[in-house]
Amino acid sequence: MIKKFVKQALQEDIGRGDLFYLVGNNEKAIAKIVSKDSGILAGKVYAKALCRIENIDIKFHIKDGTSIKNGDIIATLKGKSKKLLMCERTILNLLQHASGIATNTNSYVSIIENSSVKLLDTRKTRPHLRIFEKYAVRCGGGNNHRMGLDDCLMLKDTHIKTIDNLEKFLQNARDKLPYTTKIEIECEDIEFAKYVMRCGVDMIMCDNMEIDDIAKVVEFKNENFSHILVEASGNITKENIKNYVATKVDAISSGSLIHHATWLDLSMKIQ
C-alpha cells in the first residue's frame, strides 16, 4: 500500500515526463535533506519506499518520532542526478507533511504526558491520505481512533436520528456484527449518556459537552459501568486540554491534530 501511494505521488509530479531528463546531465550525485525548522520527524518509511523504487540510496540519520532542529542533516541520498532531482519535491512533500502532523500532535502529547489519557485523532483526514496522516499522528506520540467505518460501529447524532428504538437496534447489531466489534455512541448531554450506558455499549463519546458534565458522566460510569470507556471530543485545544484530562476520561480526540498542522520547513541540497 505504501509502495502504491508513493508511486502515485511521484507520478502526479512527473506528469507526462520530467523535462529535465531531456536536457540535463545524469552523473552520480550526493544530496542531503536538511531541516530549517524544529519539530518531530515523520515520513521516513514513505521516503525510503520511494527511493527504493527509483534506485536511490537513502540513509536517514534521524528516526521517525525523534526531535529535529534547524540545521540538522536528516538524511543523505546517493544516486543519478536526474533521479534525485526528479524525486526531490515528492520526497520533501512526504517528509514535510508528515513531520508537520507529528510535530503538532506531539505539542498536545507533551501537555498531557503525565496522565493516562489517550490522545486520539479522527477521520477528518484529506482524501486518499488517511493512512499516511494517521501514521504521522503515531510518530508524534498520539493514537489512532477509527481508521474507517469498518473497524468500529460508531453512532453519531445523525445516525441516532434514523433509529426508532436504540435498545433493539443495539441488540440486533450485537447479533449481526463480528463478536470483537466495539460499539461507540456520541452523546451530547448527561441523561443520554446514562441511557446509552444502560443500553450496553463499549464506549461513549462526550461530544461538545461542558467539562463539568463530562466529569459527572465519568463519575456515573465509574460507579455503575466501569468497563465502559469514555472519550471527550469537540473544540479541544492546547489551551483547554488539561481541563478535559482532569475529568478522568479515558481518551480525548481532536481533528486538529491533523487539519491544523503546519508543514515543517525542510530542503534538499545537492553536494
FENDAWO-V881614 format. One record per residue. RES is the residue in three letters. NEAR is the number of other C-alpha atoms within 10 Angstrom. Layout:
# FENDAWO-V881614
<<RES & NEAR> <RES & NEAR>>
This chain:
# FENDAWO-V881614
<<MET & 6> <ILE & 14> <LYS & 14> <LYS & 10> <PHE & 17> <VAL & 21> <LYS & 15> <GLN & 12> <ALA & 17> <LEU & 17> <GLN & 15> <GLU & 11> <ASP & 14> <ILE & 14> <GLY & 9> <ARG & 8> <GLY & 11> <ASP & 15> <LEU & 11> <PHE & 12> <TYR & 14> <LEU & 9> <VAL & 8> <GLY & 10> <ASN & 11> <ASN & 14> <GLU & 11> <LYS & 12> <ALA & 15> <ILE & 18> <ALA & 19> <LYS & 19> <ILE & 22> <VAL & 20> <SER & 22> <LYS & 15> <ASP & 15> <SER & 18> <GLY & 24> <ILE & 27> <LEU & 29> <ALA & 31> <GLY & 26> <LYS & 22> <VAL & 14> <TYR & 19> <ALA & 21> <LYS & 19> <ALA & 19> <LEU & 24> <CYS & 20> <ARG & 13> <ILE & 11> <GLU & 16> <ASN & 13> <ILE & 20> <ASP & 15> <ILE & 21> <LYS & 14> <PHE & 16> <HIS & 10> <ILE & 16> <LYS & 17> <ASP & 20> <GLY & 22> <THR & 15> <SER & 17> <ILE & 21> <LYS & 15> <ASN & 13> <GLY & 13> <ASP & 17> <ILE & 19> <ILE & 21> <ALA & 18> <THR & 18> <LEU & 20> <LYS & 19> <GLY & 20> <LYS & 18> <SER & 19> <LYS & 19> <LYS & 20> <LEU & 25> <LEU & 18> <MET & 19> <CYS & 20> <GLU & 17> <ARG & 15> <THR & 21> <ILE & 25> <LEU & 19> <ASN & 19> <LEU & 21> <LEU & 25> <GLN & 22> <HIS & 22> <ALA & 31> <SER & 35> <GLY & 29> <ILE & 32> <ALA & 35> <THR & 30> <ASN & 23> <THR & 29> <ASN & 25> <SER & 17> <TYR & 21> <VAL & 19> <SER & 12> <ILE & 14> <ILE & 18> <GLU & 13> <ASN & 8> <SER & 13> <SER & 12> <VAL & 18> <LYS & 21> <LEU & 26> <LEU & 24> <ASP & 25> <THR & 21> <ARG & 16> <LYS & 14> <THR & 18> <ARG & 12> <PRO & 6> <HIS & 9> <LEU & 11> <ARG & 17> <ILE & 17> <PHE & 18> <GLU & 26> <LYS & 27> <TYR & 20> <ALA & 31> <VAL & 29> <ARG & 21> <CYS & 25> <GLY & 31> <GLY & 21> <GLY & 22> <ASN & 20> <ASN & 18> <HIS & 19> <ARG & 16> <MET & 14> <GLY & 12> <LEU & 9> <ASP & 9> <ASP & 13> <CYS & 16> <LEU & 16> <MET & 17> <LEU & 17> <LYS & 15> <ASP & 12> <THR & 9> <HIS & 11> <ILE & 13> <LYS & 9> <THR & 9> <ILE & 12> <ASP & 9> <ASN & 9> <LEU & 14> <GLU & 15> <LYS & 12> <PHE & 12> <LEU & 16> <GLN & 12> <ASN & 11> <ALA & 14> <ARG & 17> <ASP & 9> <LYS & 9> <LEU & 13> <PRO & 9> <TYR & 8> <THR & 9> <THR & 14> <LYS & 15> <ILE & 19> <GLU & 23> <ILE & 22> <GLU & 24> <CYS & 23> <GLU & 17> <ASP & 16> <ILE & 19> <GLU & 10> <PHE & 14> <ALA & 23> <LYS & 17> <TYR & 13> <VAL & 21> <MET & 20> <ARG & 12> <CYS & 15> <GLY & 16> <VAL & 18> <ASP & 17> <MET & 20> <ILE & 23> <MET & 26> <CYS & 26> <ASP & 20> <ASN & 16> <MET & 18> <GLU & 13> <ILE & 17> <ASP & 11> <ASP & 15> <ILE & 26> <ALA & 19> <LYS & 13> <VAL & 23> <VAL & 24> <GLU & 16> <PHE & 16> <LYS & 18> <ASN & 13> <GLU & 8> <ASN & 13> <PHE & 17> <SER & 12> <HIS & 11> <ILE & 18> <LEU & 18> <VAL & 22> <GLU & 26> <ALA & 29> <SER & 19> <GLY & 15> <ASN & 14> <ILE & 18> <THR & 13> <LYS & 12> <GLU & 9> <ASN & 11> <ILE & 16> <LYS & 15> <ASN & 12> <TYR & 23> <VAL & 21> <ALA & 12> <THR & 18> <LYS & 18> <VAL & 22> <ASP & 18> <ALA & 20> <ILE & 23> <SER & 23> <SER & 22> <GLY & 17> <SER & 19> <LEU & 30> <ILE & 26> <HIS & 15> <HIS & 12> <ALA & 17> <THR & 16> <TRP & 20> <LEU & 24> <ASP & 19> <LEU & 21> <SER & 18> <MET & 21> <LYS & 13> <ILE & 14> <GLN & 7>>
